Structure formats: structure tokens, C-alpha cells
């Protein structure tokens, strides 16, 4: 950065329009800058390549001073990285999930961060502080039940739903972090006393808690036995760099960046839950090779997708680990799975095309470490017998299965009848596959 150029006053004829090459990258002109945004301090901005054009404002020296006061205490590469994350996340949300976009809050000030650290009694990781400088996460939950319900499915982190187990995780704003962290330590004082955890994300439906260890930057999710310290790491430890420099990256930043990648590449998408839209963590596609290298070490993204296509019927399945579910005796690991079935063009059996087909029954063999732990047969799925028609939307259902150990799998088949069960047009047939866990 050329400091001399920053300090130089423009000529009078240039007072209302100053061009500065390679002086400040685009992130410095963010309207999210908290105490005094550059937009408020200098008027309008235009960008041509890496030129910063200041119009209807004052000289660049003032702009740089405002930026320095707001972000000069942070390494430049880290500021750019966090700004880019929030810009990309807001773009995706505004285009695909505007309901969640409207829950995002303006960034906090350094004074607010300092006050939060004083209340907590310890420092926050640098990447996390920058995340909250640009955006104070999402609207907080309150005592107003109706208000909470209206935003309950709009969690930035998303979730899943099966039977009566609904989870939708919201990224907590700074004030809620302080309040819930204090409550957390009061509730679990004997287990977590002396440690530097903060509660960074929670679910309004079923309890699900994410904890950031501010001493080393690691991110954890609470399990069903959180009361005795049960947690699982969310991010591969090898990726976390707690050092206070431009290479720093904590678990929360890494985790959110991974979430954004999967939203952008379509691995996870929004779906409808009753009448509300939400980010569904049932994956739509398997991870790429680069992601799958760490796939099973990214909790909450520990999921798998599988599909098969026979007799004109397309069946897709995916499974997600549910650490907060207690299961039953000897059932240490709970997985929820989503099954989607459709007929893209036509049901075909023995060279004959049929206009529709109907699900009759299912059969599942559930294995844990290659040992059969359950064998299930029954009519339909979750009490339904869907009729599949060519070109119509997928029929989707979710269920769950507990496992004593991992890895595991759910292997089986569906039985269909051409036409409808009350008026079959051919002999029943089966489609089958495996859902790895």
C-alpha cells in the first residue's frame, strides 16, 4: 500500500473525484462498516477494476482514516477474506432464501466486541470478531413466541426434520452469545468451569448447541450427553490456525465457509417444511473429491448421498448424523435419512411403458460394522403409498435409524405396482439400493 499517495491532498480540480490505483481493495468500501460506514462518511462510490472512485465526497485521506479506525487493527488478508465470505453469503441468500437474508443484522463495533469480551471474561478469536464486525449474525430469539415462530425455519446453518424431531440452527448475534453463554455456564458449571467456550449457534425447535472454544479456535457440537461434557469437533483440527496473524482461521470461519461452498455448488439446498422454507442439510449430491478428503471429519456435514435408477424410477437417498438425539439403550449413533423417488419420464417394465406406478411396500436391512442389527418390512413408507407420475415432483420422506457403532448402512428395496394398487396394470417389481451412514 502506498502510504504517500494516501496522505497526499488532491488538487482543487480533483476534489470531487479522486482515482487511486491499487490503494484499497473493494472491501474497504463495505456498507457494513459499523460505527461510521464509508458510504456515510464519503458519499457515493464506484468501482472500475481495482480503482476506487470517490464522488461527491472528500479526499481519499479521509476515507483511509475512517477505514483505518474501523479495520486497521486486523490483518488486511483476513479482512478481505471475511468480507468476501459475507458478500457471497448475502448474495446467495438474497437470490435463494430472501426470508433468511432479512434476518441478518448490521455488524457490531469494536466497542461492542470489547464489552462482550469484558462480560465473558476472555478474548474472542480474531476471525470470529471480524465475522461479527461485518455482520452481527441473525435476529435474536426473544420471549415473543409468535416472533420466534415466524423466523424459526430461517436459520443460516439449516437443519433437518423427521417425525417430531425438528432442528433448524441459527447463527447467534453477539448479545445472544453473551446471554446464552452465561446461562450455559450456570447450567453446566461443574463440567465447563474454567474453560473458554461461547455458544455461537442454537436451534429454536429441538435443542442443538454449537460451542466455540476461544482458547484454541475449535468448534464443537453438543451431543445428547452434553450435560456431562459430550461434544464432537465440527472442523478438522489440522485446518485450525489460532495465531493472531493474517493466516489465522478458527473453526467458526472455516465451518461457515464450508457451508457457503455447499450452498453454492448445490450440494445442499432450500426445501419446504410445512409452509416455510428452510436450508435442508440432507445433501442433494455427494461431495467433490476435494471436500470428501475431509468429509467424515466435518461434523454437521457428515452426510452421504446415493442414488439408483431402474425401471424408469429414480430413487435418491442421503443420511445425516444426528448427535443431539439420545436414541435408546445401546443406540449410540442416530442417523436421519431422506428418500426421494420420482418417475422422470415413464415407468418401464419388460419393454412396456406405464403412465404411473404406486409404492406398495419396503424392506430394509440395517447393518452396523457389517453386522445386521435390524430387518424391517412393511407396507408403504411412513403410512403413505405414493403414486408416481412422469414429470411430477419427487415424493420425499424422512425417517431415522439408530446404530450401536459406525460405519453402518441401510440396504433394501421398494416394491411398486404399475398403474395403481386398486387397478394394477402389470406385475409388481422392485427397486433397491443402499444408504451408507
C-alpha positions in Angstrom: 0.0 0.0 0.0 1.4 3.4 -1.0 1.1 5.5 2.2 2.5 8.6 0.4 -0.4 8.5 -2.0 -2.9 8.2 0.8 -1.5 11.3 2.6 -1.4 13.5 -0.5 -4.2 16.1 -0.8 -5.8 16.1 -4.3 -5.6 19.2 -6.5 -8.7 21.5 -6.3 -10.0 20.4 -9.6 -9.9 16.8 -8.4 -11.5 17.4 -5.0 -14.8 15.8 -6.1 -13.3 12.9 -7.9 -10.2 11.1 -6.9 -8.9 7.9 -8.6 -6.5 5.7 -6.6 -4.9 2.7 -8.2 -4.3 -0.4 -6.1 -4.7 1.6 -2.9 -7.6 0.0 -1.2 -9.4 -3.2 -2.4 -13.1 -3.2 -2.8 -13.8 -4.5 0.7 -12.9 -1.1 2.3 -16.0 0.4 0.7 -18.3 -2.0 2.5 -21.6 -0.5 3.7 -21.4 -3.0 6.6 -18.6 -0.9 8.3 -20.2 -0.4 11.7 -19.6 2.9 13.5 -19.1 5.2 10.6 -19.6 3.5 7.2 -17.6 4.8 4.4 -20.8 5.4 2.5 -21.9 7.7 5.3 -18.5 9.4 5.6 -17.8 10.0 1.9 -20.9 9.8 -0.2 -21.1 7.5 -3.3 -18.6 5.0 -4.6 -18.0 3.4 -8.0 -15.5 0.7 -8.9 -13.7 0.1 -12.1 -11.4 -2.9 -11.8 -9.3 -2.1 -8.7 -9.8 1.7 -8.9 -11.7 3.3 -6.1 -13.5 6.4 -7.4 -14.7 8.8 -4.8 -17.5 11.0 -5.9 -19.5 13.7 -4.2 -17.1 13.3 -1.2 -13.9 14.4 0.3 -10.3 13.4 -0.3 -9.1 9.8 -0.1 -7.1 10.7 3.0 -10.4 10.9 5.0 -11.6 7.6 3.6 -8.4 5.9 4.6 -8.6 7.3 8.1 -12.2 6.0 8.5 -11.2 2.6 7.3 -8.1 2.5 9.5 -10.1 3.3 12.6 -12.6 0.6 11.7 -10.4 -2.3 10.5 -6.8 -1.2 10.8 -6.3 -3.5 13.9 -6.9 -6.6 11.7 -4.6 -8.1 9.1 -5.6 -7.0 5.6 -5.9 -10.5 4.1 -8.2 -11.6 6.9 -10.4 -8.6 6.4 -10.7 -9.3 2.7 -11.4 -12.9 3.4 -14.2 -12.3 5.9 -15.7 -9.5 3.7 -15.7 -11.8 0.7 -17.5 -14.5 2.8 -20.3 -12.2 3.9 -20.7 -10.7 0.4 -21.0 -14.1 -1.2 -23.3 -15.5 1.6 -25.6 -12.5 1.3 -25.7 -12.8 -2.4 -26.7 -16.4 -2.2 -29.3 -15.8 0.5 -30.8 -12.8 -1.4 -31.2 -14.9 -4.5 -32.3 -18.2 -3.0 -33.5 -17.6 0.5 -34.6 -14.0 1.0 -36.5 -14.8 4.2 -33.2 -15.7 5.9 -31.4 -12.8 4.3 -33.8 -10.5 6.1 -32.8 -11.9 9.4 -29.2 -10.7 9.0 -28.1 -7.9 11.3 -25.7 -5.0 10.9 -22.1 -5.5 12.1 -21.1 -4.6 15.6 -18.4 -2.1 16.6 -15.0 -2.7 18.3 -16.5 -1.2 21.4 -19.3 -3.7 21.4 -16.9 -6.6 21.0 -14.7 -5.2 23.8 -17.8 -5.0 26.0 -18.8 -8.6 25.2 -15.2 -9.8 26.0 -15.3 -8.0 29.3 -18.7 -9.6 30.2 -17.4 -13.1 29.2 -14.0 -12.6 30.9 -11.9 -13.7 27.9 -11.0 -12.7 24.4 -12.7 -13.9 21.2 -10.7 -15.4 18.3 -9.7 -12.8 15.8 -11.6 -14.4 12.8 -14.8 -14.6 14.9 -14.5 -10.9 15.8 -14.2 -10.0 12.2 -17.2 -12.1 11.3 -19.3 -10.1 13.7 -17.8 -6.7 12.6 -19.2 -7.3 9.1 -22.5 -8.9 10.2 -24.0 -9.5 13.7 -25.3 -12.9 12.6 -29.2 -13.3 12.7 -32.1 -11.7 14.6 -32.1 -13.0 18.2 -34.8 -15.2 19.7 -36.9 -13.5 22.3 -39.7 -14.0 24.8 -42.2 -13.4 21.9 -43.3 -16.9 20.8 -45.0 -15.7 17.6 -42.0 -13.7 16.6 -39.7 -16.7 17.2 -42.0 -19.0 15.3 -42.0 -16.6 12.3 -38.2 -16.9 11.9 -37.8 -20.4 13.3 -37.0 -22.1 10.0 -34.8 -19.3 8.7 -31.6 -20.5 10.4 -28.4 -19.8 8.4 -27.0 -23.1 9.4 -30.1 -25.1 8.4 -31.2 -28.4 9.7 -33.5 -31.4 9.2 -36.9 -32.8 10.2 -38.1 -36.3 10.8 -41.2 -37.3 12.8 -41.3 -34.9 15.7 -37.6 -34.1 15.7 -37.1 -30.7 14.0 -33.8 -28.9 14.1 -33.0 -25.6 12.5 -29.9 -23.8 13.6 -29.5 -20.0 13.7 -26.2 -18.2 14.0 -26.4 -16.2 17.2 -25.9 -12.4 17.4 -23.3 -11.1 19.8 -25.8 -10.1 22.5 -27.4 -13.5 22.4 -24.0 -15.2 22.6 -23.1 -13.4 25.8 -26.5 -14.1 27.4 -26.7 -17.8 26.4 -23.0 -18.4 27.3 -23.7 -17.1 30.8 -26.8 -19.4 31.0 -24.7 -22.3 29.7 -22.0 -21.9 32.4 -24.7 -21.6 35.1 -26.3 -24.8 33.9 -23.1 -26.8 33.4 -20.8 -25.1 35.8 -19.2 -28.3 37.2 -18.4 -29.6 33.7 -17.2 -26.5 31.9 -15.9 -24.3 34.7 -12.6 -22.6 33.8 -13.0 -23.2 30.1 -13.5 -20.5 27.4 -16.5 -21.7 25.4 -19.1 -19.5 23.8 -22.5 -20.6 22.4 -22.4 -19.4 18.8 -25.4 -21.2 17.3 -28.7 -22.8 18.6 -31.9 -24.3 17.3 -35.4 -23.0 18.3 -37.1 -26.3 17.9 -35.2 -29.3 19.4 -32.1 -28.2 21.4 -28.9 -28.2 19.4 -25.9 -26.2 20.6 -22.7 -25.2 18.9 -19.7 -24.1 21.0 -16.6 -22.3 20.0 -13.5 -22.8 22.2 -12.0 -19.3 22.3 -8.7 -20.6 23.7 -7.8 -22.6 20.6 -10.5 -21.7 17.9 -12.0 -25.2 17.8 -15.7 -25.5 17.1 -17.9 -28.3 18.7 -21.4 -29.5 18.6 -23.1 -30.8 21.7 -24.2 -34.4 21.8 -27.2 -35.9 23.6 -24.9 -36.1 26.7 -23.8 -32.5 26.7 -24.7 -32.4 30.4 -21.6 -34.5 31.1 -19.4 -32.8 28.6 -20.4 -34.7 25.4 -19.2 -32.8 22.3 -17.9 -33.6 18.9 -15.5 -31.5 16.8 -17.1 -29.9 13.8 -13.9 -29.0 11.8 -10.7 -31.0 11.2 -8.2 -29.8 13.8 -5.4 -29.7 11.3 -7.1 -26.8 9.5 -7.4 -24.5 12.5 -4.7 -21.9 13.0 -5.3 -19.9 16.1 -2.4 -17.5 15.7 -3.3 -13.8 15.6 -1.9 -13.0 12.2 -3.1 -12.9 8.5 -3.1 -16.8 8.4 -5.4 -17.2 11.3 -8.6 -19.2 10.8 -10.8 -20.6 13.6 -13.5 -23.3 13.5 -16.4 -20.9 13.1 -15.0 -19.2 10.0 -13.9 -22.5 8.4 -17.3 -24.0 9.1 -19.3 -21.1 7.7 -17.1 -21.0 4.5 -17.7 -24.8 4.0 -21.4 -24.2 4.4 -21.3 -21.5 1.8 -19.4 -23.7 -0.7 -22.0 -26.4 -0.3 -24.8 -24.0 -0.9 -23.1 -22.5 -3.9 -22.4 -25.9 -5.6 -25.9 -27.2 -4.9 -24.9 -30.0 -2.5 -27.4 -28.6 0.0 -30.4 -26.6 -0.9 -33.6 -25.0 0.5 -36.7 -27.1 0.8 -40.2 -26.6 2.2 -41.2 -27.6 5.7 -44.9 -27.4 6.0 -45.4 -23.8 4.7 -41.9 -22.4 5.4 -38.7 -22.7 3.5 -35.5 -23.8 5.2 -31.9 -24.9 4.4 -32.0 -28.7 4.3 -28.9 -30.5 5.4 -30.0 -33.7 3.6 -27.4 -33.5 0.7 -28.6 -33.4 -2.9 -25.3 -34.6 -4.3 -22.2 -36.3 -3.0 -19.2 -34.1 -2.1 -16.4 -33.4 -4.6 -13.1 -35.1 -4.3 -11.5 -32.2 -2.6 -14.3 -32.0 0.0 -14.5 -35.7 0.5 -10.9 -35.8 1.7 -12.1 -34.4 5.0 -15.7 -35.4 4.5 -16.2 -37.5 7.7 -14.3 -35.1 9.8 -16.6 -32.2 9.1 -19.4 -32.8 11.6 -22.9 -31.5 10.6 -21.7 -32.0 7.1 -21.1 -35.7 7.9 -23.6 -37.0 5.3 -23.7 -39.1 2.2 -25.9 -39.3 -0.9 -26.7 -42.3 -3.0 -29.0 -42.8 -6.0 -30.2 -45.5 -8.4 -32.4 -45.6 -11.5 -34.2 -48.7 -12.6 -37.4 -49.4 -14.5 -37.8 -45.7 -15.1 -38.0 -45.0 -11.3 -35.3 -42.7 -9.9 -34.6 -43.1 -6.1 -32.2 -40.8 -4.3 -31.2 -41.2 -0.7 -29.0 -39.3 1.8 -28.2 -39.7 5.5 -27.2 -37.1 8.2 -25.7 -37.8 11.6 -27.9 -36.5 14.5 -25.7 -36.2 17.5 -28.2 -34.5 19.8 -30.7 -37.4 19.6 -30.5 -39.7 22.6 -31.7 -42.8 20.9 -32.3 -45.8 23.1 -30.3 -48.3 25.2 -27.2 -49.3 23.3 -28.1 -46.9 20.4 -25.1 -44.5 20.5 -25.4 -43.1 17.0 -28.6 -41.8 15.4 -28.9 -41.1 11.7 -31.7 -39.5 9.8 -32.2 -40.3 6.2 -34.1 -38.8 3.3 -35.6 -40.8 0.5 -36.7 -39.1 -2.8 -38.4 -41.0 -5.5 -39.8 -39.9 -8.9 -40.5 -41.0 -12.5 -38.7 -38.5 -14.7 -40.1 -39.8 -18.0 -42.1 -43.1 -17.7 -42.3 -46.3 -15.8 -41.0 -49.1 -17.9 -41.2 -52.9 -17.2 -40.3 -55.6 -19.7 -40.3 -53.1 -22.6 -43.7 -51.9 -21.7 -44.3 -48.2 -20.7 -46.8 -47.4 -18.0 -48.3 -44.0 -17.2 -47.9 -44.4 -13.4 -46.8 -46.7 -10.7 -47.6 -46.9 -7.0 -45.4 -47.8 -4.0 -46.6 -51.0 -2.3 -44.0 -51.9 0.4 -40.5 -51.6 1.5 -37.8 -53.9 3.0 -34.7 -52.6 4.9 -31.7 -54.5 6.3 -29.8 -52.3 8.7 -26.2 -53.1 9.4 -23.7 -51.7 11.9 -20.0 -52.6 11.2 -21.2 -55.3 8.7 -23.4 -56.9 11.4 -27.2 -57.0 10.8 -28.9 -55.2 13.7 -32.4 -54.9 12.2 -34.5 -56.2 9.4 -37.7 -54.2 8.6 -40.5 -54.9 6.2 -43.8 -53.1 5.9 -46.4 -51.5 3.7 -45.7 -48.2 2.1 -43.4 -45.6 3.9 -44.4 -43.6 7.0 -48.0 -44.7 6.4 -48.1 -43.4 2.8 -48.4 -45.2 -0.6 -47.4 -42.5 -3.1 -48.5 -42.7 -6.8 -45.6 -41.6 -9.0 -46.5 -39.9 -12.3 -44.0 -39.0 -15.1 -42.5 -35.5 -14.8 -44.0 -34.7 -11.4 -42.1 -33.5 -8.3 -40.3 -36.1 -6.2 -42.1 -37.8 -3.4 -39.9 -37.1 -0.3 -39.9 -38.7 3.1 -37.6 -38.7 6.1 -37.0 -41.3 8.8 -34.2 -42.3 11.1 -32.3 -45.3 12.4 -30.1 -45.8 15.4 -26.8 -47.7 15.3 -24.7 -49.1 18.1 -21.5 -48.5 16.2 -20.3 -46.8 12.9 -20.0 -47.2 10.0 -23.3 -48.6 9.1 -25.8 -48.9 6.2 -29.4 -49.3 5.4 -29.9 -51.6 2.5 -33.1 -52.7 0.9 -35.8 -52.3 -1.7 -39.1 -50.8 -2.6 -41.9 -52.7 -4.3 -44.0 -51.0 -6.9 -47.0 -51.9 -9.0 -47.6 -50.5 -12.5 -50.6 -48.2 -12.5 -52.3 -48.2 -9.1 -52.7 -50.8 -6.4 -56.5 -50.7 -6.8 -56.2 -51.2 -10.5 -52.8 -52.7 -11.3 -51.6 -52.7 -15.0 -48.8 -55.2 -14.5 -46.9 -57.4 -12.1 -45.2 -55.8 -9.0 -41.5 -55.1 -9.3 -38.7 -54.0 -7.0 -36.1 -51.2 -7.0 -33.4 -51.3 -4.4 -30.1 -49.8 -3.1 -28.1 -48.9 -0.1 -28.0 -45.8 2.1 -24.5 -45.6 3.7 -24.2 -44.0 7.1 
